[in-house]
Amino acid sequence: MNHKFTILQDGVLKTYTKYEDIPESFDNVIQFLPEIPEGPHTGDEHDIIDQWNDKLKELMKREKK
């Protein structure tokens, strides 16, 4: 899958393709584009898709205020 996550860190835009590579602290989430496979989806794919909203919320908590 080709995910695209862009953050702003110390005035620099940084893009990641793996969620796990995103640093624990950064300035802002700029782009959150997980790749969602075309349907119909299997039960396992639905479980993965359902997790993305929680992962975005987690990233937003990690933003520096």
N, C-alpha and C positions, 0 to 999 in steps of 0.2 A: 504494500500500500504506500501511496505517496501522500503523507500528511504534510501540512505546512502550518507551522506555528511561528509567528513573528512577535518578538518582544522589543521593547525599548529599554536599553540598559546603559546608563551613563551617557546618554545622548546618542547612542549608536543602535541602529536597527540590527537585530540578529535573528536569523531564521533557522529553525530546526525542523527536521523531518521525523524525529523521535520525541515523543512526549517526555520520556525519561531523561533526555539530555537537557531539558530546560532548567536553568539554575533555580535555586531555592528562593532567591530574592532578585527582583528587577524592578524597573520603574513602572512599566505599563504593558499590558497585553495589547498588541496592535492587530494581530490577525490570528484567528483560530479556525483552521480548516482541516478537520480530520477527514480522511477519505472514507466515504460511505459506499460500500459496494452496491451495485444495482440489484434491485429485487427481482424475483421474490427472495426473501431472506430466510435462512435457516434459524432455528431457535438459538444456536450459538452466536450467529451474526446479530440477532436482536439483542442478546445479552451484551455484546461488545458495543453496539450502537447506543444502548441505553446508558452506558457508563460515561459517554462523552460530555453530557451536561454537567455531571458531577466533577469531571476533570476540569472543565472551564471554570466552575465555581471555585475549585481549589486554586487554580492559577490566579484568579482575581484576589483571593485572600493573601497570596504571596506578593502582590504588588506593594511597593513602598508607598506609603501615604505621605 
